[in-house]
Amino acid sequence: MTDTAEQTQPSQPRVPVHGGVVAYLTVDGPVKAAEFYKRAFDAEEAFMFPVDEKGRTMHIHLYINGSSVMLGDAFPEYGHALEKPQSFVMQLVVEDFDAWWKRAVDAGLEVIIEPQVMFWGDRWGQLRDSFGVTWAMNAPVNE
């Protein structure tokens, strides 16, 4: 890259990535999703690229429950179309299940499966947000 090109490219600060596998979700309205995840999951925004002239952002980095989650708008002109989420669940392993569940439901997540003790011995339930992402919560049952 030339010095001129380097000067015109936006740069991202060195924000630590938490977790060995990091979800990168393309959603319709990641700025709104990030704000929603702050309310629903106590997410912390680590970094966000500013929105472009079409109101899209290519990258938002959040910390949720000790892990990094990345969000971005669809950019079909660059091969990144918005697809309906298929066959994945964002799993939150939490200590205080009731507090996490209540905050998520109060924020507006739709309950898909009510919390229950599952065959593997943990309490588990599933929800869906208005962006089409399915979330599950899992907590060990205190004996």
N, C-alpha and C positions, 0 to 999 in steps of 0.2 A: 504494500500500500504506500502511496506517496504521502508526503507530509500534508499536502492539501486535502487529500481524501481522508486522512486520519483526523484532520481538524473539523471536517464537516459531518463525520459520523458521530451519532450520540453514543455515549459510553455508559456502561452500567457499573456502578460501584461494586467492589468485591464484597458481596453479601454472602455470608456462610450458608451453605445448603445443608439442611439437616435430614438425615435418613439415607439409607442405602438404595432405596427405590423411591423415586419422586414422581408423583402424578403430575401430568401437564394436561390440564383440561381446556379444551376449546369450547367456549360457551357463547351464547348470544348475550352480550352485555357483561363482560368480565369486571368492569368497574362496579356495576350494580351487584354482581355476584360477590365481589370482595367485601363490599359494605355489608351485604347480607351475612356472609360467613363471619364477619366480625361480631355481629349480633348473635348468630346461631351457635357458633363454635368458639367464641372468644379469640378469633384469628387476629394475628398481628401482621400488619403490612411491613414487609422488609424493604420492598422496592417496587416502583411502578414506572414503566416508560410512559411519557405523556401521550395523550391521545393524538391521533393524526387529524388531518383536515376532514375526514369522514366520520370522526368521533370514535375511532377504533384504537385499541392499544394492543401492541404485540406481546406485552409481557407484564404480568403482575406476579410478584413473589410474596407468598404468605407463609406464616408459621401457624400451623394448627396442631395443637396437642403435641408439641415437640418435634413435628416433622414439617418439611417444606412441601407446599402445594403451589404449583404454578398455574396461572390462568392466562388466556389470551383470546382475542377475537379471531374469527375466521378471516382468512385472507385468501379467497379462492383464486385470485389472480396470481398467487404464488404457490398454488397447489395445496392450500390448506382450507378446504371447504368445511362448512359446518355440517356435521353428521349427527344424527340422532344417537344418543348414548346406547351402546349395546353390550350386554353381558358383562358388566363390571360393577363392583360395589366399592365405595370408599369406606373402609373399615376403621372406626375409631375405637381403640382399646383404651378404656378409661377406668379410673378408680372410683369416682363418685357418680355412678350411673344415673341416679335420680336427678341430680343437678344438671348433668349434661343433657339428659333427655328433656327435661322441662324447658331448659333454655332453648333447645332446638325447636321444640313444638311451639313454644311461645313466640318464637321468631317467625314461624309460619311453615315449617316443614310438615309435609303430609305423612301421617303414620301409615305405613304399608303393613308392617307386622308388629303387633303390640309386644312390649317387652315380656320375656318369659325365660325360665330356666331351661336351657337346651340340653340335648342328650350328652353333650361334652362337659356339662356341669357349670357352664357360665351363663350369666344373664345376658340376653341378646335381644335386640329389636332392630327394625329397619324403617327408614324414612326416605322421602324423596323431596328434593327442593324444586322450586319453580323453574330452575334452569335445566331440569331433566336428569340431574345427577342423583343416584341412589346412594344413601349413606346407611351404614349399620353401626350400632354401638355394641360393645362387648365388654363385660366386666366379670372378673372372678366373683363367685358367690362366697361371701364370708361364712365360714362354718363355725 
